[in-house]
Amino acid sequence: MNKIRVLVTYHDCLMRELLITLLRDQPDFEVLDGGTKDSEIEREVVDARADVVIMKLDHTNARPTICDNLLGRQRSIKILALAPERNTAILFWPTLVVRSASVENFPAGLLSILRSNAISPGSKPVQRVEMSPSDNLRIRLSR
């Protein structure tokens, strides 16, 4: 059985030790004691091939700044940010959203979709593309 590799990078020493002690008793976890500085965490995640990183959640419940770097580089990682003093935990994970649209009335539909802003950078996600009988392109945007 593959164990879940958990890297504990909690800044507070007491909380980090409690988490490590709790998780080490679980047979399906491999617990790794990480650093406490953001500058060390990114390297440790890569070196340890961690599946989950546990870190401190700040008082605003905002996503820790290091999350964006980690989630962008490690597509399978999960980040659990904890604020036990507020009984709060937030799980962050990356997703890849692939969207599709039907294109009808070839070649007019193909030419219309290529000319539209539906595929240009910065456009809103396309939920569905419909062609009217007169080959005018209508795009419904997701909200």
PyMOL CGO cylinders between C-alpha atoms (Angstrom):
from pymol import cmd
from pymol.cgo import CYLINDER

trace = [
    CYLINDER, 0.00, 0.00, 0.00, 1.33, 3.44, -0.93, 0.3, 1, 1, 1, 1, 1, 1,
    CYLINDER, 1.33, 3.44, -0.93, 1.48, 5.74, 2.03, 0.3, 1, 1, 1, 1, 1, 1,
    CYLINDER, 1.48, 5.74, 2.03, 0.31, 9.35, 1.84, 0.3, 1, 1, 1, 1, 1, 1,
    CYLINDER, 0.31, 9.35, 1.84, 3.37, 11.57, 2.23, 0.3, 1, 1, 1, 1, 1, 1,
    CYLINDER, 3.37, 11.57, 2.23, 2.50, 14.44, 4.59, 0.3, 1, 1, 1, 1, 1, 1,
    CYLINDER, 2.50, 14.44, 4.59, 4.92, 17.32, 5.03, 0.3, 1, 1, 1, 1, 1, 1,
    CYLINDER, 4.92, 17.32, 5.03, 4.23, 19.27, 8.24, 0.3, 1, 1, 1, 1, 1, 1,
    CYLINDER, 4.23, 19.27, 8.24, 5.56, 22.83, 7.92, 0.3, 1, 1, 1, 1, 1, 1,
    CYLINDER, 5.56, 22.83, 7.92, 3.64, 24.44, 10.74, 0.3, 1, 1, 1, 1, 1, 1,
    CYLINDER, 3.64, 24.44, 10.74, 5.43, 27.52, 12.15, 0.3, 1, 1, 1, 1, 1, 1,
    CYLINDER, 5.43, 27.52, 12.15, 4.40, 26.97, 15.78, 0.3, 1, 1, 1, 1, 1, 1,
    CYLINDER, 4.40, 26.97, 15.78, 6.73, 24.34, 17.26, 0.3, 1, 1, 1, 1, 1, 1,
    CYLINDER, 6.73, 24.34, 17.26, 4.20, 22.91, 19.72, 0.3, 1, 1, 1, 1, 1, 1,
    CYLINDER, 4.20, 22.91, 19.72, 1.47, 22.56, 17.10, 0.3, 1, 1, 1, 1, 1, 1,
    CYLINDER, 1.47, 22.56, 17.10, 3.92, 21.04, 14.61, 0.3, 1, 1, 1, 1, 1, 1,
    CYLINDER, 3.92, 21.04, 14.61, 4.97, 18.42, 17.17, 0.3, 1, 1, 1, 1, 1, 1,
    CYLINDER, 4.97, 18.42, 17.17, 1.32, 17.62, 18.00, 0.3, 1, 1, 1, 1, 1, 1,
    CYLINDER, 1.32, 17.62, 18.00, 0.49, 17.14, 14.32, 0.3, 1, 1, 1, 1, 1, 1,
    CYLINDER, 0.49, 17.14, 14.32, 3.52, 14.94, 13.73, 0.3, 1, 1, 1, 1, 1, 1,
    CYLINDER, 3.52, 14.94, 13.73, 2.73, 12.79, 16.75, 0.3, 1, 1, 1, 1, 1, 1,
    CYLINDER, 2.73, 12.79, 16.75, -0.91, 12.42, 15.72, 0.3, 1, 1, 1, 1, 1, 1,
    CYLINDER, -0.91, 12.42, 15.72, -0.14, 11.54, 12.11, 0.3, 1, 1, 1, 1, 1, 1,
    CYLINDER, -0.14, 11.54, 12.11, 2.78, 9.19, 12.75, 0.3, 1, 1, 1, 1, 1, 1,
    CYLINDER, 2.78, 9.19, 12.75, 0.41, 6.81, 14.56, 0.3, 1, 1, 1, 1, 1, 1,
    CYLINDER, 0.41, 6.81, 14.56, -1.61, 6.38, 11.36, 0.3, 1, 1, 1, 1, 1, 1,
    CYLINDER, -1.61, 6.38, 11.36, -0.44, 3.41, 9.26, 0.3, 1, 1, 1, 1, 1, 1,
    CYLINDER, -0.44, 3.41, 9.26, -1.36, 5.01, 5.92, 0.3, 1, 1, 1, 1, 1, 1,
    CYLINDER, -1.36, 5.01, 5.92, 0.70, 8.20, 6.44, 0.3, 1, 1, 1, 1, 1, 1,
    CYLINDER, 0.70, 8.20, 6.44, 4.39, 8.86, 6.05, 0.3, 1, 1, 1, 1, 1, 1,
    CYLINDER, 4.39, 8.86, 6.05, 5.03, 12.01, 8.06, 0.3, 1, 1, 1, 1, 1, 1,
    CYLINDER, 5.03, 12.01, 8.06, 7.84, 14.37, 7.19, 0.3, 1, 1, 1, 1, 1, 1,
    CYLINDER, 7.84, 14.37, 7.19, 8.94, 17.19, 9.48, 0.3, 1, 1, 1, 1, 1, 1,
    CYLINDER, 8.94, 17.19, 9.48, 9.40, 20.25, 7.29, 0.3, 1, 1, 1, 1, 1, 1,
    CYLINDER, 9.40, 20.25, 7.29, 10.88, 23.65, 7.81, 0.3, 1, 1, 1, 1, 1, 1,
    CYLINDER, 10.88, 23.65, 7.81, 9.07, 26.63, 9.17, 0.3, 1, 1, 1, 1, 1, 1,
    CYLINDER, 9.07, 26.63, 9.17, 10.22, 29.25, 6.64, 0.3, 1, 1, 1, 1, 1, 1,
    CYLINDER, 10.22, 29.25, 6.64, 8.36, 29.78, 3.38, 0.3, 1, 1, 1, 1, 1, 1,
    CYLINDER, 8.36, 29.78, 3.38, 11.70, 29.95, 1.56, 0.3, 1, 1, 1, 1, 1, 1,
    CYLINDER, 11.70, 29.95, 1.56, 12.43, 26.34, 2.62, 0.3, 1, 1, 1, 1, 1, 1,
    CYLINDER, 12.43, 26.34, 2.62, 8.99, 24.83, 2.11, 0.3, 1, 1, 1, 1, 1, 1,
    CYLINDER, 8.99, 24.83, 2.11, 8.90, 24.88, -1.69, 0.3, 1, 1, 1, 1, 1, 1,
    CYLINDER, 8.90, 24.88, -1.69, 12.22, 23.02, -1.97, 0.3, 1, 1, 1, 1, 1, 1,
    CYLINDER, 12.22, 23.02, -1.97, 11.18, 20.54, 0.72, 0.3, 1, 1, 1, 1, 1, 1,
    CYLINDER, 11.18, 20.54, 0.72, 7.92, 19.74, -1.03, 0.3, 1, 1, 1, 1, 1, 1,
    CYLINDER, 7.92, 19.74, -1.03, 9.78, 18.88, -4.23, 0.3, 1, 1, 1, 1, 1, 1,
    CYLINDER, 9.78, 18.88, -4.23, 12.54, 16.95, -2.46, 0.3, 1, 1, 1, 1, 1, 1,
    CYLINDER, 12.54, 16.95, -2.46, 10.11, 14.97, -0.29, 0.3, 1, 1, 1, 1, 1, 1,
    CYLINDER, 10.11, 14.97, -0.29, 7.60, 14.36, -3.11, 0.3, 1, 1, 1, 1, 1, 1,
    CYLINDER, 7.60, 14.36, -3.11, 4.89, 15.29, -0.61, 0.3, 1, 1, 1, 1, 1, 1,
    CYLINDER, 4.89, 15.29, -0.61, 1.23, 14.53, -1.35, 0.3, 1, 1, 1, 1, 1, 1,
    CYLINDER, 1.23, 14.53, -1.35, -0.06, 16.89, 1.34, 0.3, 1, 1, 1, 1, 1, 1,
    CYLINDER, -0.06, 16.89, 1.34, 1.48, 19.93, 3.03, 0.3, 1, 1, 1, 1, 1, 1,
    CYLINDER, 1.48, 19.93, 3.03, 0.16, 21.14, 6.37, 0.3, 1, 1, 1, 1, 1, 1,
    CYLINDER, 0.16, 21.14, 6.37, 0.81, 24.78, 7.17, 0.3, 1, 1, 1, 1, 1, 1,
    CYLINDER, 0.81, 24.78, 7.17, -0.52, 27.64, 9.26, 0.3, 1, 1, 1, 1, 1, 1,
    CYLINDER, -0.52, 27.64, 9.26, -3.51, 29.66, 8.13, 0.3, 1, 1, 1, 1, 1, 1,
    CYLINDER, -3.51, 29.66, 8.13, -3.22, 33.35, 8.91, 0.3, 1, 1, 1, 1, 1, 1,
    CYLINDER, -3.22, 33.35, 8.91, -5.83, 35.42, 10.71, 0.3, 1, 1, 1, 1, 1, 1,
    CYLINDER, -5.83, 35.42, 10.71, -7.52, 36.54, 7.49, 0.3, 1, 1, 1, 1, 1, 1,
    CYLINDER, -7.52, 36.54, 7.49, -8.18, 32.99, 6.23, 0.3, 1, 1, 1, 1, 1, 1,
    CYLINDER, -8.18, 32.99, 6.23, -6.46, 34.04, 3.01, 0.3, 1, 1, 1, 1, 1, 1,
    CYLINDER, -6.46, 34.04, 3.01, -4.62, 31.48, 0.94, 0.3, 1, 1, 1, 1, 1, 1,
    CYLINDER, -4.62, 31.48, 0.94, -1.00, 31.45, 2.12, 0.3, 1, 1, 1, 1, 1, 1,
    CYLINDER, -1.00, 31.45, 2.12, 1.20, 33.17, -0.47, 0.3, 1, 1, 1, 1, 1, 1,
    CYLINDER, 1.20, 33.17, -0.47, 3.35, 30.10, -1.01, 0.3, 1, 1, 1, 1, 1, 1,
    CYLINDER, 3.35, 30.10, -1.01, 0.27, 28.12, -2.09, 0.3, 1, 1, 1, 1, 1, 1,
    CYLINDER, 0.27, 28.12, -2.09, 0.20, 29.61, -5.57, 0.3, 1, 1, 1, 1, 1, 1,
    CYLINDER, 0.20, 29.61, -5.57, 3.78, 28.52, -6.26, 0.3, 1, 1, 1, 1, 1, 1,
    CYLINDER, 3.78, 28.52, -6.26, 3.23, 25.04, -4.85, 0.3, 1, 1, 1, 1, 1, 1,
    CYLINDER, 3.23, 25.04, -4.85, -0.10, 24.46, -6.57, 0.3, 1, 1, 1, 1, 1, 1,
    CYLINDER, -0.10, 24.46, -6.57, 1.27, 25.72, -9.87, 0.3, 1, 1, 1, 1, 1, 1,
    CYLINDER, 1.27, 25.72, -9.87, 4.27, 23.38, -9.82, 0.3, 1, 1, 1, 1, 1, 1,
    CYLINDER, 4.27, 23.38, -9.82, 2.83, 20.30, -8.11, 0.3, 1, 1, 1, 1, 1, 1,
    CYLINDER, 2.83, 20.30, -8.11, -0.45, 19.43, -9.84, 0.3, 1, 1, 1, 1, 1, 1,
    CYLINDER, -0.45, 19.43, -9.84, -1.29, 16.58, -7.48, 0.3, 1, 1, 1, 1, 1, 1,
    CYLINDER, -1.29, 16.58, -7.48, -0.53, 18.29, -4.16, 0.3, 1, 1, 1, 1, 1, 1,
    CYLINDER, -0.53, 18.29, -4.16, -3.04, 19.29, -1.50, 0.3, 1, 1, 1, 1, 1, 1,
    CYLINDER, -3.04, 19.29, -1.50, -2.37, 22.01, 1.05, 0.3, 1, 1, 1, 1, 1, 1,
    CYLINDER, -2.37, 22.01, 1.05, -4.12, 21.92, 4.40, 0.3, 1, 1, 1, 1, 1, 1,
    CYLINDER, -4.12, 21.92, 4.40, -3.93, 25.30, 6.15, 0.3, 1, 1, 1, 1, 1, 1,
    CYLINDER, -3.93, 25.30, 6.15, -4.88, 25.23, 9.84, 0.3, 1, 1, 1, 1, 1, 1,
    CYLINDER, -4.88, 25.23, 9.84, -5.87, 27.82, 12.42, 0.3, 1, 1, 1, 1, 1, 1,
    CYLINDER, -5.87, 27.82, 12.42, -6.65, 25.69, 15.49, 0.3, 1, 1, 1, 1, 1, 1,
    CYLINDER, -6.65, 25.69, 15.49, -7.13, 28.74, 17.70, 0.3, 1, 1, 1, 1, 1, 1,
    CYLINDER, -7.13, 28.74, 17.70, -10.20, 29.55, 15.56, 0.3, 1, 1, 1, 1, 1, 1,
    CYLINDER, -10.20, 29.55, 15.56, -11.14, 25.89, 14.91, 0.3, 1, 1, 1, 1, 1, 1,
    CYLINDER, -11.14, 25.89, 14.91, -10.60, 26.52, 11.18, 0.3, 1, 1, 1, 1, 1, 1,
    CYLINDER, -10.60, 26.52, 11.18, -9.02, 24.46, 8.44, 0.3, 1, 1, 1, 1, 1, 1,
    CYLINDER, -9.02, 24.46, 8.44, -9.00, 25.13, 4.70, 0.3, 1, 1, 1, 1, 1, 1,
    CYLINDER, -9.00, 25.13, 4.70, -7.91, 22.65, 2.05, 0.3, 1, 1, 1, 1, 1, 1,
    CYLINDER, -7.91, 22.65, 2.05, -6.40, 24.00, -1.18, 0.3, 1, 1, 1, 1, 1, 1,
    CYLINDER, -6.40, 24.00, -1.18, -5.84, 21.91, -4.30, 0.3, 1, 1, 1, 1, 1, 1,
    CYLINDER, -5.84, 21.91, -4.30, -5.25, 22.66, -7.97, 0.3, 1, 1, 1, 1, 1, 1,
    CYLINDER, -5.25, 22.66, -7.97, -7.75, 21.86, -10.68, 0.3, 1, 1, 1, 1, 1, 1,
    CYLINDER, -7.75, 21.86, -10.68, -7.46, 21.84, -14.41, 0.3, 1, 1, 1, 1, 1, 1,
    CYLINDER, -7.46, 21.84, -14.41, -10.62, 22.99, -16.13, 0.3, 1, 1, 1, 1, 1, 1,
    CYLINDER, -10.62, 22.99, -16.13, -11.04, 21.85, -19.69, 0.3, 1, 1, 1, 1, 1, 1,
    CYLINDER, -11.04, 21.85, -19.69, -13.97, 23.32, -21.55, 0.3, 1, 1, 1, 1, 1, 1,
    CYLINDER, -13.97, 23.32, -21.55, -15.52, 22.34, -24.84, 0.3, 1, 1, 1, 1, 1, 1,
    CYLINDER, -15.52, 22.34, -24.84, -18.05, 23.69, -27.29, 0.3, 1, 1, 1, 1, 1, 1,
    CYLINDER, -18.05, 23.69, -27.29, -19.85, 22.16, -30.24, 0.3, 1, 1, 1, 1, 1, 1,
    CYLINDER, -19.85, 22.16, -30.24, -19.21, 23.84, -33.56, 0.3, 1, 1, 1, 1, 1, 1,
    CYLINDER, -19.21, 23.84, -33.56, -21.76, 23.23, -36.26, 0.3, 1, 1, 1, 1, 1, 1,
    CYLINDER, -21.76, 23.23, -36.26, -22.26, 24.19, -39.88, 0.3, 1, 1, 1, 1, 1, 1,
    CYLINDER, -22.26, 24.19, -39.88, -18.78, 23.44, -41.16, 0.3, 1, 1, 1, 1, 1, 1,
    CYLINDER, -18.78, 23.44, -41.16, -17.00, 25.47, -42.55, 0.3, 1, 1, 1, 1, 1, 1,
    CYLINDER, -17.00, 25.47, -42.55, -18.97, 28.61, -41.61, 0.3, 1, 1, 1, 1, 1, 1,
    CYLINDER, -18.97, 28.61, -41.61, -19.15, 27.55, -37.93, 0.3, 1, 1, 1, 1, 1, 1,
    CYLINDER, -19.15, 27.55, -37.93, -15.44, 26.83, -37.83, 0.3, 1, 1, 1, 1, 1, 1,
    CYLINDER, -15.44, 26.83, -37.83, -14.57, 30.20, -39.33, 0.3, 1, 1, 1, 1, 1, 1,
    CYLINDER, -14.57, 30.20, -39.33, -16.95, 32.00, -36.95, 0.3, 1, 1, 1, 1, 1, 1,
    CYLINDER, -16.95, 32.00, -36.95, -15.55, 30.38, -33.84, 0.3, 1, 1, 1, 1, 1, 1,
    CYLINDER, -15.55, 30.38, -33.84, -11.97, 31.11, -34.93, 0.3, 1, 1, 1, 1, 1, 1,
    CYLINDER, -11.97, 31.11, -34.93, -12.86, 34.76, -35.44, 0.3, 1, 1, 1, 1, 1, 1,
    CYLINDER, -12.86, 34.76, -35.44, -14.77, 35.13, -32.17, 0.3, 1, 1, 1, 1, 1, 1,
    CYLINDER, -14.77, 35.13, -32.17, -13.28, 36.04, -28.80, 0.3, 1, 1, 1, 1, 1, 1,
    CYLINDER, -13.28, 36.04, -28.80, -14.25, 32.63, -27.41, 0.3, 1, 1, 1, 1, 1, 1,
    CYLINDER, -14.25, 32.63, -27.41, -10.74, 31.30, -27.87, 0.3, 1, 1, 1, 1, 1, 1,
    CYLINDER, -10.74, 31.30, -27.87, -8.74, 34.46, -27.31, 0.3, 1, 1, 1, 1, 1, 1,
    CYLINDER, -8.74, 34.46, -27.31, -6.65, 34.83, -24.14, 0.3, 1, 1, 1, 1, 1, 1,
    CYLINDER, -6.65, 34.83, -24.14, -8.48, 36.51, -21.30, 0.3, 1, 1, 1, 1, 1, 1,
    CYLINDER, -8.48, 36.51, -21.30, -11.94, 35.66, -22.57, 0.3, 1, 1, 1, 1, 1, 1,
    CYLINDER, -11.94, 35.66, -22.57, -14.56, 34.31, -20.22, 0.3, 1, 1, 1, 1, 1, 1,
    CYLINDER, -14.56, 34.31, -20.22, -15.06, 30.54, -20.09, 0.3, 1, 1, 1, 1, 1, 1,
    CYLINDER, -15.06, 30.54, -20.09, -17.37, 29.25, -22.79, 0.3, 1, 1, 1, 1, 1, 1,
    CYLINDER, -17.37, 29.25, -22.79, -20.20, 27.14, -21.51, 0.3, 1, 1, 1, 1, 1, 1,
    CYLINDER, -20.20, 27.14, -21.51, -21.99, 26.40, -24.76, 0.3, 1, 1, 1, 1, 1, 1,
    CYLINDER, -21.99, 26.40, -24.76, -21.75, 27.59, -28.33, 0.3, 1, 1, 1, 1, 1, 1,
    CYLINDER, -21.75, 27.59, -28.33, -24.80, 27.52, -30.57, 0.3, 1, 1, 1, 1, 1, 1,
    CYLINDER, -24.80, 27.52, -30.57, -25.16, 28.28, -34.24, 0.3, 1, 1, 1, 1, 1, 1,
    CYLINDER, -25.16, 28.28, -34.24, -28.37, 29.87, -35.48, 0.3, 1, 1, 1, 1, 1, 1,
    CYLINDER, -28.37, 29.87, -35.48, -29.82, 28.89, -38.83, 0.3, 1, 1, 1, 1, 1, 1,
    CYLINDER, -29.82, 28.89, -38.83, -28.25, 32.00, -40.34, 0.3, 1, 1, 1, 1, 1, 1,
    CYLINDER, -28.25, 32.00, -40.34, -24.78, 30.93, -39.09, 0.3, 1, 1, 1, 1, 1, 1,
    CYLINDER, -24.78, 30.93, -39.09, -24.54, 33.79, -36.60, 0.3, 1, 1, 1, 1, 1, 1,
    CYLINDER, -24.54, 33.79, -36.60, -22.52, 32.75, -33.57, 0.3, 1, 1, 1, 1, 1, 1,
    CYLINDER, -22.52, 32.75, -33.57, -24.09, 33.09, -30.12, 0.3, 1, 1, 1, 1, 1, 1,
    CYLINDER, -24.09, 33.09, -30.12, -22.03, 32.34, -27.03, 0.3, 1, 1, 1, 1, 1, 1,
    CYLINDER, -22.03, 32.34, -27.03, -23.45, 31.73, -23.57, 0.3, 1, 1, 1, 1, 1, 1,
    CYLINDER, -23.45, 31.73, -23.57, -20.95, 32.52, -20.85, 0.3, 1, 1, 1, 1, 1, 1,
    CYLINDER, -20.95, 32.52, -20.85, -20.82, 30.73, -17.55, 0.3, 1, 1, 1, 1, 1, 1,
    CYLINDER, -20.82, 30.73, -17.55, -21.40, 32.94, -14.53, 0.3, 1, 1, 1, 1, 1, 1,
]
cmd.load_cgo(trace, "trace")
